[in-house]
């Protein structure tokens, strides 16, 4: 993000705070980056909206990567805990989506390496009225794309994804499931775009071989 763009975002956020225009309708219209700037200024609703925007796509991404829905739910919670506690580290020179996918991806890869969960306590804080606050997470089916696939085909695709090397699986999921740009993926995995495209291509070829009886 260009410095002039970053300054413009900060000016807009400061103006909203100054005129106290922090209602739900206004915040819903803001970009992810603007919401993070507001959250850095302790506007809790901004964080709640970011959670709502990203909880389903991140859950899908983590599950596809790890293959375990319970672990994915825990890692999703861990991801938002990191965002909550490390909000001061975010800089608007990066897209929020890139930042949060990087956090989720690193947690998922760490989980696969160690092979077991390390449970973290949910985020809680005290409001002025002493009410507890916890991150709102979905209670229903964590995989919104599940209904779009037949159960058999869905399970076969997921099983095939899990057979790919981690670096190929990550690249294919980010591109073909999450539909992120090559530039965003390159930032998330911290690799040149050429490397990203190569990993996606090789991952797709391996998937085609594994699923050749389903897709031509």
Secondary structure, DSSP 4 states (H G I P E B T S, - for coil): --HHHHHHHHHHHHHHHHTT---HHHHHTS-HHHHHHHHHTT-HHHHHHHHHHHHHHHHHHHHHHH--HHHHHHHHHHHHHHHHHTGGG--TTS-HHHHHHHHHHHHHHHHHHH-S----PPP-EE-TT--EE------S-S-TTGGGS-HHHHHHHHHHHHHS-HHHHHHHIIIIIS---HHHHHHHHT--HHHHHHHHHHHHHHHHHHTTTT--
